[in-house]
Amino acid sequence: MTKIDENEKICVIGLGFVGLSTAVYFASRGQEVVGVDTDEGKCEMINRGESPVSEIEFLVRFKASSSIPSNASVYFICVPTPSNEDGIDLSCLIQVCNELRERNDGGVVVIRSTVTPGTTKNVVAPRTNSDRLVVNPEFLQEGKALKDSFNPSRVVIGSENPELGDRIQKLYDGPFLRTDWVTAELIKYASNAALATKLSFVNEIANIAKLLGASTEKVLKGVGMDQRFSPSYMEPGIGFGGSCLPKDLYALIKSCERVGYDPKLLKSVYEVNEGQAKRLVELLETRIGNLKGKLIALLGLGFKEGVEDVRGSRSFPVIDELLDRGARVKIYDLFESNVEAFKNRYGDSIEYSENPLKGADGCLVTTPWKGVNALIRGDVPIIFGRPYMGFEKFEGLNW
Ligand SMILES: NC(=O)c1ccc[n+]([C@@H]2O[C@H](COP(=O)([O-])OP(=O)(O)OC[C@H]3O[C@@H](n4cnc5c(N)ncnc54)[C@H](O)[C@@H]3O)[C@@H](O)[C@H]2O)c1
């Protein structure tokens, strides 16, 4: 581990998955860290030593505040950059940059949020001091956020000033990839686009295998045994969700259009993904007939197994499709917070139950988890949206 830099006082702005992981990483190395979040309740929890994100364990405590301190030497910006019609909503980032400009305290500003190529040059630099800007995208996966932060696949440092890049590099162990701002920004998008492309490819092959009566599992295993392709990230299913892959793919498509390039492949990746939810509902219909008036149990709401996070969950388009066809929907998830998020979205339009298969005409397992099989009853037709332990016993969307 690199020696800590006692001269640096770190401020992490935005304490979600990325900000918390970043703060815990630096604090556990012995760096002085203060976290900032506009959510005061979150700051209070952190100051009590409780983590607002269950998977991010506080190995070392750090202080949090709802206002940005004036004496930090490095500000890591980790605020959300959600989707909007133009591709990306930069309002939180702009708000933080404006506040930092007013302070003008000489601190280095590190963009850790995912931002579309050109954002640092065109949006951030005019609002801060461009001599003090570094792009340092995060690549962690939810479900293993801290593990990824402590063992990153790469630490990308984009700077236009080598000394500044060196200063930020000193805070990490690597492996490093040094570059300029726009390249660092595009590496993040290209990485997520590559993962999304792989998943849509896998889903398309799996759909074809099912139609041809081939074994999806064996076909994908056979492809993954080629060392040029790698067997990981080869799970077929209802598509990729979460707070990153769909939004980043969409933002990249919009960025391409702005520079006059038509990203045909990326658009197809998006379309294949969007189509999977409808395919699942159509498959159920072929098994139990017209869905109008039928009660369908839907199990698993997180965007992937084991997460308390429904952002971009593929259960949303599945429910929308079921409701469009006149079905009644009853949902279940292990995490109360996931169920609450669906209650906020659907209210009385759907039902909620601890005993979801009771009275159901059919069941869809959208996000399976360990133990889901215990809920399943033999008399209710069931289709899995994704493979999970013991999935071979059940019909799946594309196996
Ligand atoms: N979640 C991931 O797996 C992941 C992985 C890599 C990169 N990213 C990117 O990192 C960024 C943050 O993602 P996240 O998942 O951690 O977000 P998040 O929604 O989990 O957390 C963001 C936090 O920022 C706070 N916030 C919002 N506006 C603020 C402001 N003006 N000042 C201070 N705090 C503010 C919110 O209250 C929230 O606590 C996004 O750009 C995202 O695309 C996310």
Ligand as a Chemical Component Dictionary entry (heavy atoms), coordinates in Angstrom:
data_LIG
# 
_chem_comp.id                   LIG 
_chem_comp.type                 NON-POLYMER 
_chem_comp.pdbx_formal_charge   0 
_chem_comp.three_letter_code    LIG 
# 
loop_
_chem_comp_atom.comp_id 
_chem_comp_atom.atom_id 
_chem_comp_atom.alt_atom_id 
_chem_comp_atom.type_symbol 
_chem_comp_atom.charge 
_chem_comp_atom.model_Cartn_x 
_chem_comp_atom.model_Cartn_y 
_chem_comp_atom.model_Cartn_z 
_chem_comp_atom.pdbx_ordinal 
LIG N1  N1  N 0  -23.748 3.072  -8.428  1  
LIG C1  C1  C 0  -22.788 2.553  -9.181  2  
LIG O1  O1  O 0  -22.654 1.331  -9.277  3  
LIG C2  C2  C 0  -21.834 3.451  -9.933  4  
LIG C3  C3  C 0  -20.645 2.905  -10.432 5  
LIG C4  C4  C 0  -19.767 3.736  -11.119 6  
LIG C5  C5  C 0  -20.078 5.065  -11.335 7  
LIG N2  N2  N 1  -21.258 5.573  -10.859 8  
LIG C6  C6  C 0  -21.535 6.986  -11.085 9  
LIG O2  O2  O 0  -21.197 7.701  -9.894  10 
LIG C7  C7  C 0  -22.097 8.784  -9.687  11 
LIG C8  C8  C 0  -22.806 8.628  -8.349  12 
LIG O3  O3  O 0  -23.537 7.429  -8.366  13 
LIG P1  P1  P 0  -24.126 6.756  -7.035  14 
LIG O4  O4  O 0  -24.715 5.463  -7.451  15 
LIG O5  O5  O -1 -23.112 6.781  -5.960  16 
LIG O6  O6  O 0  -25.294 7.791  -6.707  17 
LIG P2  P2  P 0  -26.325 7.743  -5.491  18 
LIG O7  O7  O 0  -27.604 8.231  -6.034  19 
LIG O8  O8  O 0  -26.246 6.415  -4.809  20 
LIG O9  O9  O 0  -25.736 8.815  -4.469  21 
LIG C9  C9  C 0  -25.543 10.163 -4.784  22 
LIG C10 C10 C 0  -25.520 10.962 -3.502  23 
LIG O10 O10 O 0  -25.251 12.336 -3.847  24 
LIG C11 C11 C 0  -26.051 13.168 -3.017  25 
LIG N3  N3  N 0  -26.181 14.474 -3.657  26 
LIG C12 C12 C 0  -26.987 14.853 -4.656  27 
LIG N4  N4  N 0  -26.767 16.157 -4.972  28 
LIG C13 C13 C 0  -25.795 16.601 -4.148  29 
LIG C14 C14 C 0  -25.131 17.843 -3.986  30 
LIG N5  N5  N 0  -25.425 18.887 -4.745  31 
LIG N6  N6  N 0  -24.193 17.962 -3.013  32 
LIG C15 C15 C 0  -23.891 16.883 -2.221  33 
LIG N7  N7  N 0  -24.482 15.684 -2.345  34 
LIG C16 C16 C 0  -25.419 15.530 -3.293  35 
LIG C17 C17 C 0  -27.346 12.409 -2.868  36 
LIG O11 O11 O 0  -28.060 12.831 -1.707  37 
LIG C18 C18 C 0  -26.841 10.966 -2.744  38 
LIG O12 O12 O 0  -26.597 10.605 -1.392  39 
LIG C19 C19 C 0  -23.037 8.790  -10.901 40 
LIG O13 O13 O 0  -22.491 9.616  -11.882 41 
LIG C20 C20 C 0  -22.977 7.336  -11.368 42 
LIG O14 O14 O 0  -23.286 7.206  -12.738 43 
LIG C21 C21 C 0  -22.138 4.798  -10.144 44 
# 
loop_
_chem_comp_bond.comp_id 
_chem_comp_bond.atom_id_1 
_chem_comp_bond.atom_id_2 
_chem_comp_bond.value_order 
_chem_comp_bond.pdbx_ordinal 
LIG N1  C1  SING 1  
LIG C1  O1  DOUB 2  
LIG C1  C2  SING 3  
LIG C2  C3  SING 4  
LIG C2  C21 DOUB 5  
LIG C3  C4  DOUB 6  
LIG C4  C5  SING 7  
LIG C5  N2  DOUB 8  
LIG N2  C6  SING 9  
LIG N2  C21 SING 10 
LIG C6  O2  SING 11 
LIG C6  C20 SING 12 
LIG O2  C7  SING 13 
LIG C7  C8  SING 14 
LIG C7  C19 SING 15 
LIG C8  O3  SING 16 
LIG O3  P1  SING 17 
LIG P1  O4  DOUB 18 
LIG P1  O5  SING 19 
LIG P1  O6  SING 20 
LIG O6  P2  SING 21 
LIG P2  O7  DOUB 22 
LIG P2  O8  SING 23 
LIG P2  O9  SING 24 
LIG O9  C9  SING 25 
LIG C9  C10 SING 26 
LIG C10 O10 SING 27 
LIG C10 C18 SING 28 
LIG O10 C11 SING 29 
LIG C11 N3  SING 30 
LIG C11 C17 SING 31 
LIG N3  C12 SING 32 
LIG N3  C16 SING 33 
LIG C12 N4  DOUB 34 
LIG N4  C13 SING 35 
LIG C13 C14 SING 36 
LIG C13 C16 DOUB 37 
LIG C14 N5  SING 38 
LIG C14 N6  DOUB 39 
LIG N6  C15 SING 40 
LIG C15 N7  DOUB 41 
LIG N7  C16 SING 42 
LIG C17 O11 SING 43 
LIG C17 C18 SING 44 
LIG C18 O12 SING 45 
LIG C19 O13 SING 46 
LIG C19 C20 SING 47 
LIG C20 O14 SING 48 
# 
